[in-house]
Amino acid sequence: MKQYLLSVAMIEGAPPRSDQDTQKAFEQVARLNDEMQAAGTWVFGGGLLPASSATVVRTKGDDVIVTDGPFAESKEHIGGFWVITAADLDEALEWATKATRACGEPVEVRPFQEEPEG
């Protein structure tokens, strides 16, 4: 089985959801999480605070530079994610379809690199 990252795309400045719509999405995602766990596909998942809460750590030579804010200067950021196992991309896309319906946001699917054998 291969692992896939299902990442939820959030757009800065998008109109905020109502409290009712937010609660509905939380409930739908909780049910999806339960379904993934019952199916044995669930590895890990979680929601993230806004990109403005990010801290970037990088090196330049021997120096370590720490800056506030997201790495990418973009209006689109990862708002949450799942790591799942799936037999193939088609199965991962089936889970992503359920995920986008549950959370109401676009979901990007990316396979993890395979570990070299040895």
C-alpha positions in Angstrom: 0.0 0.0 0.0 1.2 3.5 -0.9 0.8 6.5 1.3 -0.9 9.7 0.1 -1.2 13.2 1.4 -4.7 14.7 1.1 -4.2 18.4 1.7 -7.1 20.9 2.2 -6.6 24.2 0.3 -7.7 27.3 2.2 -7.8 30.7 0.5 -6.9 33.8 2.5 -9.5 36.5 2.3 -12.3 34.1 1.2 -15.6 35.0 2.8 -15.8 33.4 6.2 -18.3 30.5 6.8 -21.2 30.9 9.1 -20.8 29.2 12.5 -23.5 26.8 11.4 -21.6 25.9 8.2 -18.3 25.5 10.1 -20.0 23.2 12.7 -21.5 21.1 9.8 -18.0 20.8 8.2 -16.5 19.7 11.5 -19.1 17.0 12.0 -18.8 15.8 8.4 -15.0 15.6 8.7 -15.3 13.7 12.0 -17.5 11.1 10.4 -15.1 10.8 7.5 -12.2 10.3 9.9 -14.2 7.6 11.6 -14.9 6.0 8.2 -11.2 6.1 7.2 -10.1 4.6 10.6 -12.7 1.8 10.2 -11.5 1.1 6.7 -7.8 0.9 7.9 -6.7 3.7 5.5 -6.2 6.4 8.2 -2.6 7.1 9.1 -2.8 10.7 10.5 -4.7 13.9 10.0 -5.4 17.3 11.4 -6.5 20.8 10.9 -4.0 23.7 10.9 -4.2 27.2 12.4 -4.1 30.1 9.8 -0.9 30.5 7.7 -0.2 33.7 9.7 0.7 31.6 12.7 3.5 29.8 10.8 7.2 30.2 11.5 9.8 29.5 8.9 13.3 28.1 9.9 16.0 28.0 7.3 19.8 28.0 7.2 22.2 30.3 5.3 25.7 28.9 5.7 26.1 28.3 9.4 23.4 30.8 10.4 19.9 29.8 11.3 17.2 32.3 10.3 13.7 32.3 11.8 11.0 34.4 10.3 7.3 34.8 11.1 4.6 34.0 8.6 4.2 31.4 5.9 7.1 30.3 3.6 5.1 30.8 0.5 3.8 34.3 -0.3 0.5 33.2 -1.6 -3.2 33.5 -0.8 -3.6 29.7 -0.9 -2.3 27.6 2.0 -2.8 24.2 3.5 -5.6 24.4 6.1 -5.6 20.7 7.1 -4.6 17.3 5.8 -4.9 13.6 6.0 -2.2 11.0 5.5 -3.8 7.8 4.2 -2.8 4.5 2.8 -4.4 3.4 -0.5 -3.9 0.6 -3.0 -3.5 3.1 -5.8 -4.2 6.7 -7.0 -7.8 5.8 -7.9 -8.5 4.7 -4.3 -6.8 7.9 -3.0 -9.0 10.0 -5.3 -12.1 8.3 -3.9 -11.1 9.3 -0.4 -10.3 12.8 -1.6 -13.7 13.1 -3.1 -15.2 12.2 0.3 -12.8 14.6 1.9 -13.7 17.6 -0.3 -17.4 16.9 0.2 -16.9 16.7 4.0 -14.8 19.8 4.5 -16.2 21.9 1.6 -12.8 22.9 0.3 -10.5 21.7 -2.5 -8.3 18.7 -1.6 -5.0 18.0 -3.3 -3.8 14.4 -3.6 0.0 13.7 -3.6 1.7 10.4 -3.2 4.6 10.1 -0.8 8.0 9.1 -2.3 8.6 5.4 -1.9 11.4 4.3 0.5 14.4 2.8 -1.3 14.7 -0.9 -0.6 17.9 -2.0 1.1 
